[in-house]
Amino acid sequence: MYLPEEFEAEMRRLLGDEYEAYLACYEKPRYYGLRVNTKKISVEEFVRICPFEIRPVPWIENGFYYDGEKVSPAKHPYYYAGLYYLQEPSAMTPANRLPIEPRDRVLDLCAAPGGKATELGARLGGKGLLAANDISSSRAKGLLKNVELFGIGNVMVLSEEPGKLAGYFPEYFDKILIDAPCSGEGMFRKDRKMIKAWEEHGPEFFSKLQRNIVLQAAKMLRPGGYLLYSTCTFNGLENEGTVGYLLEECPEFTIEELRSYEGFACGRPEEFPDRRLPDLKKTVRIFPHRMQGEGHFIALLKKGVGAVKDEVSCRKQGKMKLPDELAVFLEKINWESPGGDFDVSRVELRGGRAYYMPEGLPDLTGVRFLRTGLLLGEIKKNRFEPGQALAMCLDGEAFPDVLAFAPEDERVLRYLRGETLDVEELVPAKAKGWYLVCVDRFPLGWGKVSSGVLKNKYLPGWRMQS
């Protein structure tokens, strides 16, 4: 396999006696992984019902390998139910090692396509706030779909420069994850196109971006909060170099120990001897010749407690009278089943759409966002149409009218393709109205029943292609 000479020389210097073992990994097949959505299903239950062969990723509690040459998990109905996310095994590590607690305010600053944001949101368990940002509005659209597919409603999906966000969220977040744009050296085996991109924009280019991003993120983290910085590259300038730069510019930060695994390699403070930062050894390097995954770098930092600052001014929420058609529909939902009481004061109506807003949001006037809160649905000509995002936040126990199909039932695939279904034998005589369509007990979306026929309301942009 072709590798740039400059890259080879640097890796030979970095790895020494291990270089030949590293080079040999390019002759081995890549690893395919999936991560279970613990917001919807336990790991134990998923292992029991999983329709294809899997084996555990040893350092990720809800991560599994599968044979990507033999099976296509993205074509199974469980994927459309949001039961798992397809993710390279090493890339599961950053979100796994950030210590999330329910009710945290969490920011994923460079979040698209959503592999890390979906894990952070799942671990919040429907409480607190997940802010997922990506500067690219086109990439942020894919991010929004993945977050909603996972059933995460306590969310903001943003598309802004980190510097602009810092002005709205000073010391606001409890936890921040930065999976920084990088030169991608750790992904050369998985994606050969990354080599060409490396030749166009090398480590020096990305290092400048990373330094700006970490400084802006530092302004948004509350004292006592945690910041996890990660890349998928090997270059010291982008890894220990960026972390060292943050420590020099923001001395209130310290490097924390990460939960270890036998295949992890220590960070390399010796790459920057002039900085005298021995704690850089607490950072983690993942090499593909040491583990069954691609290359990564991870650093966990804690912000020291400083002067007490004023709280960010949050928007006031007042109880409003909901339109009758919306109120009647919401009363049908058992909110205890998806995980919490429903607070009507957090419902907002904007442009004919109803949203269930997270608590404690600041004034976001002027911020470019794709979604704030859970989209409940739309009010059209005195009727309410529930949204796809609401369906994905529920479970089969949360709505009184449910159509549950087995995964092998051909009607599941027909539903996912947007087809109308004959359900006369599955619903009561003269049944009429909205039904939650599920595979087993896991929602896929909505349909409207009349005269024994289910009119398909599955979101067109999500439909399975034949």
Secondary structure, DSSP 8 states (H G I E B T S, - for coil): ----HHHHHHHHHHHGGGHHHHHHGGGS---EEEEE-TTTS-HHHHHHH-SS--EE-TT-TTEEEE-TTT--GGGSHHHHTTSEEE--GGGGHHHHHS---TT-EEEETT-TT-HHHHHHHHHHTT-SEEEEE-S-HHHHHHHHHHHHHTT--SEEEE---HHHHHHH-TT-EEEEEEE-----GGGTTT-THHHHHHHHS-HHHHHHHHHHHHHHHHHHEEEEEEEEEEES---TTTTHHHHHHHHHH-TTEEEE-----TT-EE--GGGSGGG--GGGGGSEEE-TTTSSS--EEEEEEEE---S------B---------HHHHHHHHTS-TTTTTS---GGGEEEETTEEEE--TT-B--TT--EEEESEEEEEEETTEEEE-HHHHHH--TTSSSSEEEE-TT-HHHHHHHTT--EE-GGGS-TT-EEEEEEEETTEEEEEEEEETTEEEE---GGG----
